[in-house]
Amino acid sequence: MKRLIVDIYRIVFRLTGVKLFALIFALVYMTALNIIMIYGLGLLTKDWLSFMAIIPKLFSFPYYFVTSIAVLGITFWLMPSFQSIAKEGKKESSPLALILYTVFSLMLFMYIRMGDKIF
């Protein structure tokens, strides 16, 4: 996840030139992808694993605020330091991992929204 945050930061910083905006955008974007992955995998595995049935309940009305803040906090806690992100952001690398993680998240999102129509 650290590598993905650095890739997001690098892309946004090159587009905008604003370090703080790029850092906040990377944090929020990674949190959104993580929330989609947690919810989607929870829905997919709730029939296999009985304890995963709690995941859809965590994303119901009064609890999704707390769940979103918890995922944001965990993402922030696992994020590398600001200096490390800025230093790594100057290096060249391929954003393939970011693209794949985004595509998998979008596939899960589409399954969540249209799973009954597709299957």
Backbone atoms as SQL, in Angstrom:
CREATE TABLE atoms (id INTEGER PRIMARY KEY, chain TEXT, resi INTEGER, resn TEXT, atom TEXT, x REAL, y REAL, z REAL);
INSERT INTO atoms VALUES
  (1, 'A', 1, 'MET', 'N', 0.818, -1.180, 0.000),
  (2, 'A', 1, 'MET', 'CA', 0.000, 0.000, 0.000),
  (3, 'A', 1, 'MET', 'C', 0.872, 1.257, 0.000),
  (4, 'A', 2, 'LYS', 'N', 2.028, 1.180, 0.610),
  (5, 'A', 2, 'LYS', 'CA', 2.923, 2.340, 0.631),
  (6, 'A', 2, 'LYS', 'C', 3.345, 2.727, -0.782),
  (7, 'A', 3, 'ARG', 'N', 3.623, 1.737, -1.571),
  (8, 'A', 3, 'ARG', 'CA', 4.043, 1.988, -2.951),
  (9, 'A', 3, 'ARG', 'C', 2.914, 2.631, -3.755),
  (10, 'A', 4, 'LEU', 'N', 1.692, 2.190, -3.519),
  (11, 'A', 4, 'LEU', 'CA', 0.548, 2.753, -4.232),
  (12, 'A', 4, 'LEU', 'C', 0.333, 4.213, -3.852),
  (13, 'A', 5, 'ILE', 'N', 0.494, 4.539, -2.571),
  (14, 'A', 5, 'ILE', 'CA', 0.345, 5.925, -2.131),
  (15, 'A', 5, 'ILE', 'C', 1.398, 6.809, -2.794),
  (16, 'A', 6, 'VAL', 'N', 2.625, 6.304, -2.876),
  (17, 'A', 6, 'VAL', 'CA', 3.693, 7.080, -3.520),
  (18, 'A', 6, 'VAL', 'C', 3.392, 7.273, -5.006),
  (19, 'A', 7, 'ASP', 'N', 2.865, 6.249, -5.664),
  (20, 'A', 7, 'ASP', 'CA', 2.515, 6.384, -7.082),
  (21, 'A', 7, 'ASP', 'C', 1.405, 7.415, -7.298),
  (22, 'A', 8, 'ILE', 'N', 0.388, 7.391, -6.433),
  (23, 'A', 8, 'ILE', 'CA', -0.694, 8.374, -6.538),
  (24, 'A', 8, 'ILE', 'C', -0.141, 9.779, -6.304),
  (25, 'A', 9, 'TYR', 'N', 0.691, 9.901, -5.276),
  (26, 'A', 9, 'TYR', 'CA', 1.296, 11.207, -4.975),
  (27, 'A', 9, 'TYR', 'C', 2.094, 11.724, -6.169),
  (28, 'A', 10, 'ARG', 'N', 2.872, 10.857, -6.766),
  (29, 'A', 10, 'ARG', 'CA', 3.709, 11.256, -7.890),
  (30, 'A', 10, 'ARG', 'C', 2.869, 11.760, -9.059),
  (31, 'A', 11, 'ILE', 'N', 1.810, 11.044, -9.377),
  (32, 'A', 11, 'ILE', 'CA', 0.962, 11.431, -10.507),
  (33, 'A', 11, 'ILE', 'C', 0.268, 12.761, -10.238),
  (34, 'A', 12, 'VAL', 'N', -0.315, 12.909, -9.052),
  (35, 'A', 12, 'VAL', 'CA', -1.052, 14.141, -8.743),
  (36, 'A', 12, 'VAL', 'C', -0.092, 15.317, -8.611),
  (37, 'A', 13, 'PHE', 'N', 1.084, 15.096, -8.022),
  (38, 'A', 13, 'PHE', 'CA', 2.043, 16.185, -7.875),
  (39, 'A', 13, 'PHE', 'C', 2.542, 16.671, -9.233),
  (40, 'A', 14, 'ARG', 'N', 2.732, 15.758, -10.164),
  (41, 'A', 14, 'ARG', 'CA', 3.167, 16.171, -11.506),
  (42, 'A', 14, 'ARG', 'C', 2.073, 16.951, -12.229),
  (43, 'A', 15, 'LEU', 'N', 0.811, 16.625, -11.945),
  (44, 'A', 15, 'LEU', 'CA', -0.288, 17.346, -12.595),
  (45, 'A', 15, 'LEU', 'C', -0.540, 18.716, -11.981),
  (46, 'A', 16, 'THR', 'N', -0.445, 18.802, -10.643),
  (47, 'A', 16, 'THR', 'CA', -0.815, 20.047, -9.971),
  (48, 'A', 16, 'THR', 'C', 0.370, 20.861, -9.486),
  (49, 'A', 17, 'GLY', 'N', 1.431, 20.209, -9.042),
  (50, 'A', 17, 'GLY', 'CA', 2.576, 20.914, -8.486),
  (51, 'A', 17, 'GLY', 'C', 2.413, 21.307, -7.033),
  (52, 'A', 18, 'VAL', 'N', 1.334, 20.871, -6.384),
  (53, 'A', 18, 'VAL', 'CA', 1.056, 21.211, -4.984),
  (54, 'A', 18, 'VAL', 'C', 1.251, 19.956, -4.136),
  (55, 'A', 19, 'LYS', 'N', 2.222, 20.010, -3.225),
  (56, 'A', 19, 'LYS', 'CA', 2.560, 18.830, -2.431),
  (57, 'A', 19, 'LYS', 'C', 1.440, 18.424, -1.475),
  (58, 'A', 20, 'LEU', 'N', 0.856, 19.389, -0.762),
  (59, 'A', 20, 'LEU', 'CA', -0.172, 19.067, 0.227),
  (60, 'A', 20, 'LEU', 'C', -1.408, 18.475, -0.432),
  (61, 'A', 21, 'PHE', 'N', -1.834, 19.065, -1.547),
  (62, 'A', 21, 'PHE', 'CA', -2.993, 18.531, -2.258),
  (63, 'A', 21, 'PHE', 'C', -2.720, 17.116, -2.757),
  (64, 'A', 22, 'ALA', 'N', -1.522, 16.890, -3.287),
  (65, 'A', 22, 'ALA', 'CA', -1.170, 15.560, -3.792),
  (66, 'A', 22, 'ALA', 'C', -1.162, 14.539, -2.660),
  (67, 'A', 23, 'LEU', 'N', -0.679, 14.936, -1.500),
  (68, 'A', 23, 'LEU', 'CA', -0.640, 14.020, -0.357),
  (69, 'A', 23, 'LEU', 'C', -2.036, 13.695, 0.150),
  (70, 'A', 24, 'ILE', 'N', -2.875, 14.711, 0.282),
  (71, 'A', 24, 'ILE', 'CA', -4.247, 14.481, 0.750),
  (72, 'A', 24, 'ILE', 'C', -5.032, 13.675, -0.273),
  (73, 'A', 25, 'PHE', 'N', -4.860, 13.977, -1.547),
  (74, 'A', 25, 'PHE', 'CA', -5.552, 13.217, -2.590),
  (75, 'A', 25, 'PHE', 'C', -5.120, 11.755, -2.572),
  (76, 'A', 26, 'ALA', 'N', -3.830, 11.500, -2.399),
  (77, 'A', 26, 'ALA', 'CA', -3.336, 10.126, -2.348),
  (78, 'A', 26, 'ALA', 'C', -3.944, 9.381, -1.167),
  (79, 'A', 27, 'LEU', 'N', -4.035, 10.051, -0.024),
  (80, 'A', 27, 'LEU', 'CA', -4.615, 9.418, 1.165),
  (81, 'A', 27, 'LEU', 'C', -6.095, 9.108, 0.964),
  (82, 'A', 28, 'VAL', 'N', -6.841, 10.059, 0.442),
  (83, 'A', 28, 'VAL', 'CA', -8.282, 9.862, 0.241),
  (84, 'A', 28, 'VAL', 'C', -8.552, 8.822, -0.848),
  (85, 'A', 29, 'TYR', 'N', -7.797, 8.875, -1.934),
  (86, 'A', 29, 'TYR', 'CA', -7.986, 7.914, -3.032),
  (87, 'A', 29, 'TYR', 'C', -7.683, 6.491, -2.562),
  (88, 'A', 30, 'MET', 'N', -6.600, 6.329, -1.813),
  (89, 'A', 30, 'MET', 'CA', -6.245, 5.003, -1.315),
  (90, 'A', 30, 'MET', 'C', -7.271, 4.506, -0.305),
  (91, 'A', 31, 'THR', 'N', -7.799, 5.406, 0.513),
  (92, 'A', 31, 'THR', 'CA', -8.842, 5.029, 1.465),
  (93, 'A', 31, 'THR', 'C', -10.102, 4.576, 0.732),
  (94, 'A', 32, 'ALA', 'N', -10.479, 5.285, -0.317),
  (95, 'A', 32, 'ALA', 'CA', -11.669, 4.904, -1.083),
  (96, 'A', 32, 'ALA', 'C', -11.488, 3.530, -1.736),
  (97, 'A', 33, 'LEU', 'N', -10.315, 3.289, -2.302),
  (98, 'A', 33, 'LEU', 'CA', -10.065, 1.968, -2.904),
  (99, 'A', 33, 'LEU', 'C', -10.078, 0.867, -1.845),
  (100, 'A', 34, 'ASN', 'N', -9.515, 1.146, -0.683),
  (101, 'A', 34, 'ASN', 'CA', -9.514, 0.146, 0.385),
  (102, 'A', 34, 'ASN', 'C', -10.924, -0.144, 0.889),
  (103, 'A', 35, 'ILE', 'N', -11.749, 0.890, 0.999),
  (104, 'A', 35, 'ILE', 'CA', -13.136, 0.680, 1.436),
  (105, 'A', 35, 'ILE', 'C', -13.892, -0.174, 0.429),
  (106, 'A', 36, 'ILE', 'N', -13.711, 0.107, -0.854),
  (107, 'A', 36, 'ILE', 'CA', -14.375, -0.694, -1.891),
  (108, 'A', 36, 'ILE', 'C', -13.897, -2.142, -1.831),
  (109, 'A', 37, 'MET', 'N', -12.596, -2.347, -1.651),
  (110, 'A', 37, 'MET', 'CA', -12.067, -3.713, -1.586),
  (111, 'A', 37, 'MET', 'C', -12.578, -4.458, -0.358),
  (112, 'A', 38, 'ILE', 'N', -12.601, -3.802, 0.784),
  (113, 'A', 38, 'ILE', 'CA', -13.079, -4.453, 2.011),
  (114, 'A', 38, 'ILE', 'C', -14.546, -4.833, 1.871),
  (115, 'A', 39, 'TYR', 'N', -15.363, -3.908, 1.400),
  (116, 'A', 39, 'TYR', 'CA', -16.785, -4.176, 1.254),
  (117, 'A', 39, 'TYR', 'C', -17.045, -5.253, 0.200),
  (118, 'A', 40, 'GLY', 'N', -16.368, -5.158, -0.928),
  (119, 'A', 40, 'GLY', 'CA', -16.569, -6.149, -1.991),
  (120, 'A', 40, 'GLY', 'C', -16.127, -7.539, -1.589),
  (121, 'A', 41, 'LEU', 'N', -14.955, -7.640, -0.973),
  (122, 'A', 41, 'LEU', 'CA', -14.492, -8.955, -0.525),
  (123, 'A', 41, 'LEU', 'C', -15.348, -9.496, 0.619),
  (124, 'A', 42, 'GLY', 'N', -15.865, -8.592, 1.437),
  (125, 'A', 42, 'GLY', 'CA', -16.779, -9.023, 2.492),
  (126, 'A', 42, 'GLY', 'C', -18.066, -9.605, 1.926),
  (127, 'A', 43, 'LEU', 'N', -18.592, -8.971, 0.881),
  (128, 'A', 43, 'LEU', 'CA', -19.796, -9.500, 0.231),
  (129, 'A', 43, 'LEU', 'C', -19.536, -10.825, -0.475),
  (130, 'A', 44, 'LEU', 'N', -18.369, -10.933, -1.104),
  (131, 'A', 44, 'LEU', 'CA', -18.054, -12.165, -1.827),
  (132, 'A', 44, 'LEU', 'C', -17.831, -13.355, -0.902),
  (133, 'A', 45, 'THR', 'N', -17.279, -13.110, 0.268),
  (134, 'A', 45, 'THR', 'CA', -16.915, -14.220, 1.152),
  (135, 'A', 45, 'THR', 'C', -17.850, -14.407, 2.339),
  (136, 'A', 46, 'LYS', 'N', -18.959, -13.667, 2.406),
  (137, 'A', 46, 'LYS', 'CA', -19.835, -13.802, 3.572),
  (138, 'A', 46, 'LYS', 'C', -20.513, -15.172, 3.648),
  (139, 'A', 47, 'ASP', 'N', -20.674, -15.842, 2.519),
  (140, 'A', 47, 'ASP', 'CA', -21.258, -17.184, 2.547),
  (141, 'A', 47, 'ASP', 'C', -20.220, -18.246, 2.898),
  (142, 'A', 48, 'TRP', 'N', -18.968, -18.012, 2.577),
  (143, 'A', 48, 'TRP', 'CA', -17.900, -18.964, 2.875),
  (144, 'A', 48, 'TRP', 'C', -17.469, -18.900, 4.328),
  (145, 'A', 49, 'LEU', 'N', -17.235, -17.693, 4.788),
  (146, 'A', 49, 'LEU', 'CA', -16.738, -17.480, 6.144),
  (147, 'A', 49, 'LEU', 'C', -17.817, -16.770, 6.952),
  (148, 'A', 50, 'SER', 'N', -18.233, -17.392, 8.034),
  (149, 'A', 50, 'SER', 'CA', -19.364, -16.846, 8.786),
  (150, 'A', 50, 'SER', 'C', -19.043, -15.500, 9.429),
  (151, 'A', 51, 'PHE', 'N', -17.793, -15.273, 9.827),
  (152, 'A', 51, 'PHE', 'CA', -17.456, -14.010, 10.483),
  (153, 'A', 51, 'PHE', 'C', -17.430, -12.841, 9.509),
  (154, 'A', 52, 'MET', 'N', -17.408, -13.107, 8.217),
  (155, 'A', 52, 'MET', 'CA', -17.412, -12.027, 7.226),
  (156, 'A', 52, 'MET', 'C', -18.799, -11.415, 7.048),
  (157, 'A', 53, 'ALA', 'N', -19.809, -12.008, 7.653),
  (158, 'A', 53, 'ALA', 'CA', -21.156, -11.441, 7.572),
  (159, 'A', 53, 'ALA', 'C', -21.243, -10.106, 8.297),
  (160, 'A', 54, 'ILE', 'N', -20.271, -9.802, 9.130),
  (161, 'A', 54, 'ILE', 'CA', -20.267, -8.515, 9.839),
  (162, 'A', 54, 'ILE', 'C', -19.866, -7.363, 8.929),
  (163, 'A', 55, 'ILE', 'N', -19.146, -7.646, 7.850),
  (164, 'A', 55, 'ILE', 'CA', -18.667, -6.594, 6.952),
  (165, 'A', 55, 'ILE', 'C', -19.822, -5.793, 6.345),
  (166, 'A', 56, 'PRO', 'N', -20.864, -6.408, 5.773),
  (167, 'A', 56, 'PRO', 'CA', -21.971, -5.586, 5.251),
  (168, 'A', 56, 'PRO', 'C', -22.670, -4.780, 6.342),
  (169, 'A', 57, 'LYS', 'N', -22.674, -5.286, 7.564),
  (170, 'A', 57, 'LYS', 'CA', -23.289, -4.536, 8.662),
  (171, 'A', 57, 'LYS', 'C', -22.469, -3.295, 9.010),
  (172, 'A', 58, 'LEU', 'N', -21.151, -3.394, 8.859),
  (173, 'A', 58, 'LEU', 'CA', -20.301, -2.234, 9.147),
  (174, 'A', 58, 'LEU', 'C', -20.495, -1.114, 8.137),
  (175, 'A', 59, 'PHE', 'N', -21.028, -1.438, 6.976),
  (176, 'A', 59, 'PHE', 'CA', -21.253, -0.428, 5.946),
  (177, 'A', 59, 'PHE', 'C', -22.722, -0.036, 5.837),
  (178, 'A', 60, 'SER', 'N', -23.520, -0.307, 6.859),
  (179, 'A', 60, 'SER', 'CA', -24.897, 0.161, 6.901),
  (180, 'A', 60, 'SER', 'C', -24.934, 1.562, 7.511),
  (181, 'A', 61, 'PHE', 'N', -26.119, 2.203, 7.556),
  (182, 'A', 61, 'PHE', 'CA', -26.212, 3.635, 7.809),
  (183, 'A', 61, 'PHE', 'C', -25.437, 4.193, 9.007),
  (184, 'A', 62, 'PRO', 'N', -25.731, 3.855, 10.209),
  (185, 'A', 62, 'PRO', 'CA', -25.021, 4.628, 11.241),
  (186, 'A', 62, 'PRO', 'C', -23.556, 4.236, 11.393),
  (187, 'A', 63, 'TYR', 'N', -23.178, 3.068, 10.887),
  (188, 'A', 63, 'TYR', 'CA', -21.826, 2.576, 11.138),
  (189, 'A', 63, 'TYR', 'C', -20.815, 2.952, 10.054),
  (190, 'A', 64, 'TYR', 'N', -21.264, 3.336, 8.864),
  (191, 'A', 64, 'TYR', 'CA', -20.287, 3.560, 7.797),
  (192, 'A', 64, 'TYR', 'C', -19.436, 4.804, 8.027),
  (193, 'A', 65, 'PHE', 'N', -19.915, 5.738, 8.845),
  (194, 'A', 65, 'PHE', 'CA', -19.059, 6.871, 9.201),
  (195, 'A', 65, 'PHE', 'C', -17.855, 6.402, 10.015),
  (196, 'A', 66, 'VAL', 'N', -18.138, 5.568, 10.999),
  (197, 'A', 66, 'VAL', 'CA', -17.069, 5.050, 11.859),
  (198, 'A', 66, 'VAL', 'C', -16.140, 4.140, 11.059),
  (199, 'A', 67, 'THR', 'N', -16.690, 3.321, 10.183),
  (200, 'A', 67, 'THR', 'CA', -15.881, 2.435, 9.359),
  (201, 'A', 67, 'THR', 'C', -14.981, 3.233, 8.417),
  (202, 'A', 68, 'SER', 'N', -15.532, 4.265, 7.805),
  (203, 'A', 68, 'SER', 'CA', -14.730, 5.093, 6.890),
  (204, 'A', 68, 'SER', 'C', -13.610, 5.815, 7.632),
  (205, 'A', 69, 'ILE', 'N', -13.908, 6.343, 8.797),
  (206, 'A', 69, 'ILE', 'CA', -12.875, 7.029, 9.583),
  (207, 'A', 69, 'ILE', 'C', -11.820, 6.040, 10.049),
  (208, 'A', 70, 'ALA', 'N', -12.239, 4.820, 10.406),
  (209, 'A', 70, 'ALA', 'CA', -11.271, 3.800, 10.823),
  (210, 'A', 70, 'ALA', 'C', -10.345, 3.406, 9.668),
  (211, 'A', 71, 'VAL', 'N', -10.903, 3.225, 8.481),
  (212, 'A', 71, 'VAL', 'CA', -10.075, 2.872, 7.320),
  (213, 'A', 71, 'VAL', 'C', -9.150, 4.029, 6.958),
  (214, 'A', 72, 'LEU', 'N', -9.641, 5.260, 7.052),
  (215, 'A', 72, 'LEU', 'CA', -8.798, 6.429, 6.805),
  (216, 'A', 72, 'LEU', 'C', -7.651, 6.487, 7.813),
  (217, 'A', 73, 'GLY', 'N', -7.951, 6.227, 9.076),
  (218, 'A', 73, 'GLY', 'CA', -6.911, 6.228, 10.107),
  (219, 'A', 73, 'GLY', 'C', -5.876, 5.135, 9.898),
  (220, 'A', 74, 'ILE', 'N', -6.319, 3.954, 9.521),
  (221, 'A', 74, 'ILE', 'CA', -5.382, 2.854, 9.268),
  (222, 'A', 74, 'ILE', 'C', -4.520, 3.159, 8.048),
  (223, 'A', 75, 'THR', 'N', -5.123, 3.721, 7.009),
  (224, 'A', 75, 'THR', 'CA', -4.354, 4.089, 5.817),
  (225, 'A', 75, 'THR', 'C', -3.328, 5.167, 6.160),
  (226, 'A', 76, 'PHE', 'N', -3.727, 6.153, 6.965),
  (227, 'A', 76, 'PHE', 'CA', -2.795, 7.206, 7.368),
  (228, 'A', 76, 'PHE', 'C', -1.665, 6.629, 8.226),
  (229, 'A', 77, 'TRP', 'N', -2.006, 5.685, 9.089),
  (230, 'A', 77, 'TRP', 'CA', -1.005, 5.069, 9.968),
  (231, 'A', 77, 'TRP', 'C', 0.006, 4.253, 9.166),
  (232, 'A', 78, 'LEU', 'N', -0.448, 3.574, 8.116),
  (233, 'A', 78, 'LEU', 'CA', 0.436, 2.755, 7.293),
  (234, 'A', 78, 'LEU', 'C', 1.171, 3.550, 6.220),
  (235, 'A', 79, 'MET', 'N', 0.788, 4.802, 6.040),
  (236, 'A', 79, 'MET', 'CA', 1.401, 5.645, 5.028),
  (237, 'A', 79, 'MET', 'C', 2.832, 6.002, 5.439),
  (238, 'A', 80, 'PRO', 'N', 3.762, 6.026, 4.482),
  (239, 'A', 80, 'PRO', 'CA', 5.126, 6.443, 4.822),
  (240, 'A', 80, 'PRO', 'C', 5.168, 7.917, 5.222),
  (241, 'A', 81, 'SER', 'N', 6.269, 8.342, 5.779),
  (242, 'A', 81, 'SER', 'CA', 6.388, 9.736, 6.226),
  (243, 'A', 81, 'SER', 'C', 6.347, 10.686, 5.032),
  (244, 'A', 82, 'PHE', 'N', 6.047, 11.949, 5.313),
  (245, 'A', 82, 'PHE', 'CA', 5.920, 12.937, 4.248),
  (246, 'A', 82, 'PHE', 'C', 7.240, 13.125, 3.499),
  (247, 'A', 83, 'GLN', 'N', 8.340, 13.128, 4.238),
  (248, 'A', 83, 'GLN', 'CA', 9.646, 13.289, 3.602),
  (249, 'A', 83, 'GLN', 'C', 9.958, 12.097, 2.702),
  (250, 'A', 84, 'SER', 'N', 9.604, 10.905, 3.166),
  (251, 'A', 84, 'SER', 'CA', 9.842, 9.697, 2.376),
  (252, 'A', 84, 'SER', 'C', 8.993, 9.702, 1.101),
  (253, 'A', 85, 'ILE', 'N', 7.763, 10.148, 1.229),
  (254, 'A', 85, 'ILE', 'CA', 6.893, 10.219, 0.050),
  (255, 'A', 85, 'ILE', 'C', 7.441, 11.225, -0.961),
  (256, 'A', 86, 'ALA', 'N', 7.867, 12.387, -0.466),
  (257, 'A', 86, 'ALA', 'CA', 8.405, 13.409, -1.370),
  (258, 'A', 86, 'ALA', 'C', 9.688, 12.928, -2.043),
  (259, 'A', 87, 'LYS', 'N', 10.526, 12.204, -1.292),
  (260, 'A', 87, 'LYS', 'CA', 11.775, 11.694, -1.860),
  (261, 'A', 87, 'LYS', 'C', 11.496, 10.604, -2.891),
  (262, 'A', 88, 'GLU', 'N', 10.600, 9.685, -2.561),
  (263, 'A', 88, 'GLU', 'CA', 10.251, 8.605, -3.489),
  (264, 'A', 88, 'GLU', 'C', 9.472, 9.133, -4.685),
  (265, 'A', 89, 'GLY', 'N', 8.733, 10.219, -4.497),
  (266, 'A', 89, 'GLY', 'CA', 7.949, 10.786, -5.589),
  (267, 'A', 89, 'GLY', 'C', 8.791, 11.338, -6.718),
  (268, 'A', 90, 'LYS', 'N', 10.050, 11.634, -6.444),
  (269, 'A', 90, 'LYS', 'CA', 10.940, 12.161, -7.485),
  (270, 'A', 90, 'LYS', 'C', 11.515, 11.066, -8.368),
  (271, 'A', 91, 'LYS', 'N', 11.486, 9.832, -7.891),
  (272, 'A', 91, 'LYS', 'CA', 12.036, 8.718, -8.665),
  (273, 'A', 91, 'LYS', 'C', 11.038, 8.274, -9.727),
  (274, 'A', 92, 'GLU', 'N', 11.560, 7.677, -10.773),
  (275, 'A', 92, 'GLU', 'CA', 10.722, 7.138, -11.842),
  (276, 'A', 92, 'GLU', 'C', 10.367, 5.684, -11.545),
  (277, 'A', 93, 'SER', 'N', 9.114, 5.336, -11.790),
  (278, 'A', 93, 'SER', 'CA', 8.687, 3.946, -11.684),
  (279, 'A', 93, 'SER', 'C', 7.404, 3.767, -12.486),
  (280, 'A', 94, 'SER', 'N', 7.007, 2.546, -12.627),
  (281, 'A', 94, 'SER', 'CA', 5.809, 2.233, -13.392),
  (282, 'A', 94, 'SER', 'C', 4.593, 2.194, -12.463),
  (283, 'A', 95, 'PRO', 'N', 3.502, 2.855, -12.832),
  (284, 'A', 95, 'PRO', 'CA', 2.297, 2.825, -11.996),
  (285, 'A', 95, 'PRO', 'C', 1.405, 1.617, -12.270),
  (286, 'A', 96, 'LEU', 'N', 1.996, 0.508, -12.696),
  (287, 'A', 96, 'LEU', 'CA', 1.215, -0.676, -13.043),
  (288, 'A', 96, 'LEU', 'C', 0.446, -1.223, -11.842),
  (289, 'A', 97, 'ALA', 'N', 1.069, -1.249, -10.676),
  (290, 'A', 97, 'ALA', 'CA', 0.389, -1.756, -9.483),
  (291, 'A', 97, 'ALA', 'C', -0.819, -0.895, -9.134),
  (292, 'A', 98, 'LEU', 'N', -0.683, 0.400, -9.264),
  (293, 'A', 98, 'LEU', 'CA', -1.800, 1.312, -8.996),
  (294, 'A', 98, 'LEU', 'C', -2.931, 1.081, -9.992),
  (295, 'A', 99, 'ILE', 'N', -2.594, 0.910, -11.241),
  (296, 'A', 99, 'ILE', 'CA', -3.618, 0.674, -12.261),
  (297, 'A', 99, 'ILE', 'C', -4.345, -0.642, -11.996),
  (298, 'A', 100, 'LEU', 'N', -3.607, -1.688, -11.663),
  (299, 'A', 100, 'LEU', 'CA', -4.236, -2.981, -11.388),
  (300, 'A', 100, 'LEU', 'C', -5.135, -2.925, -10.159),
  (301, 'A', 101, 'TYR', 'N', -4.666, -2.273, -9.085),
  (302, 'A', 101, 'TYR', 'CA', -5.472, -2.168, -7.872),
  (303, 'A', 101, 'TYR', 'C', -6.746, -1.364, -8.141),
  (304, 'A', 102, 'THR', 'N', -6.640, -0.319, -8.943),
  (305, 'A', 102, 'THR', 'CA', -7.811, 0.473, -9.297),
  (306, 'A', 102, 'THR', 'C', -8.787, -0.340, -10.143),
  (307, 'A', 103, 'VAL', 'N', -8.263, -1.111, -11.088),
  (308, 'A', 103, 'VAL', 'CA', -9.133, -1.942, -11.935),
  (309, 'A', 103, 'VAL', 'C', -9.836, -3.012, -11.106),
  (310, 'A', 104, 'PHE', 'N', -9.115, -3.661, -10.189),
  (311, 'A', 104, 'PHE', 'CA', -9.754, -4.665, -9.327),
  (312, 'A', 104, 'PHE', 'C', -10.818, -4.024, -8.443),
  (313, 'A', 105, 'SER', 'N', -10.552, -2.831, -7.946),
  (314, 'A', 105, 'SER', 'CA', -11.544, -2.127, -7.127),
  (315, 'A', 105, 'SER', 'C', -12.778, -1.767, -7.956),
  (316, 'A', 106, 'LEU', 'N', -12.560, -1.318, -9.178),
  (317, 'A', 106, 'LEU', 'CA', -13.693, -1.003, -10.051),
  (318, 'A', 106, 'LEU', 'C', -14.497, -2.247, -10.410),
  (319, 'A', 107, 'MET', 'N', -13.814, -3.363, -10.614),
  (320, 'A', 107, 'MET', 'CA', -14.524, -4.615, -10.891),
  (321, 'A', 107, 'MET', 'C', -15.377, -5.027, -9.695),
  (322, 'A', 108, 'LEU', 'N', -14.836, -4.907, -8.494),
  (323, 'A', 108, 'LEU', 'CA', -15.623, -5.223, -7.301),
  (324, 'A', 108, 'LEU', 'C', -16.782, -4.249, -7.137),
  (325, 'A', 109, 'PHE', 'N', -16.549, -2.976, -7.422),
  (326, 'A', 109, 'PHE', 'CA', -17.614, -1.988, -7.328),
  (327, 'A', 109, 'PHE', 'C', -18.731, -2.313, -8.310),
  (328, 'A', 110, 'MET', 'N', -18.368, -2.673, -9.529),
  (329, 'A', 110, 'MET', 'CA', -19.389, -3.036, -10.514),
  (330, 'A', 110, 'MET', 'C', -20.127, -4.309, -10.101),
  (331, 'A', 111, 'TYR', 'N', -19.425, -5.246, -9.484),
  (332, 'A', 111, 'TYR', 'CA', -20.087, -6.456, -9.002),
  (333, 'A', 111, 'TYR', 'C', -21.058, -6.121, -7.874),
  (334, 'A', 112, 'ILE', 'N', -20.663, -5.206, -6.990),
  (335, 'A', 112, 'ILE', 'CA', -21.533, -4.820, -5.893),
  (336, 'A', 112, 'ILE', 'C', -22.805, -4.190, -6.443),
  (337, 'A', 113, 'ARG', 'N', -22.665, -3.313, -7.421),
  (338, 'A', 113, 'ARG', 'CA', -23.809, -2.586, -7.973),
  (339, 'A', 113, 'ARG', 'C', -24.654, -3.428, -8.926),
  (340, 'A', 114, 'MET', 'N', -24.029, -4.271, -9.733),
  (341, 'A', 114, 'MET', 'CA', -24.750, -4.978, -10.793),
  (342, 'A', 114, 'MET', 'C', -24.554, -6.476, -10.745),
  (343, 'A', 115, 'GLY', 'N', -24.216, -7.025, -9.605),
  (344, 'A', 115, 'GLY', 'CA', -23.956, -8.461, -9.506),
  (345, 'A', 115, 'GLY', 'C', -25.171, -9.310, -9.829),
  (346, 'A', 116, 'ASP', 'N', -26.348, -8.851, -9.437),
  (347, 'A', 116, 'ASP', 'CA', -27.550, -9.631, -9.717),
  (348, 'A', 116, 'ASP', 'C', -27.935, -9.572, -11.194),
  (349, 'A', 117, 'LYS', 'N', -27.571, -8.519, -11.888),
  (350, 'A', 117, 'LYS', 'CA', -27.902, -8.388, -13.313),
  (351, 'A', 117, 'LYS', 'C', -26.895, -9.139, -14.188),
  (352, 'A', 118, 'ILE', 'N', -25.648, -9.190, -13.734),
  (353, 'A', 118, 'ILE', 'CA', -24.611, -9.864, -14.511),
  (354, 'A', 118, 'ILE', 'C', -24.717, -11.372, -14.352),
  (355, 'A', 119, 'PHE', 'N', -24.892, -11.810, -13.126),
  (356, 'A', 119, 'PHE', 'CA', -24.939, -13.246, -12.863),
  (357, 'A', 119, 'PHE', 'C', -26.344, -13.644, -12.620);
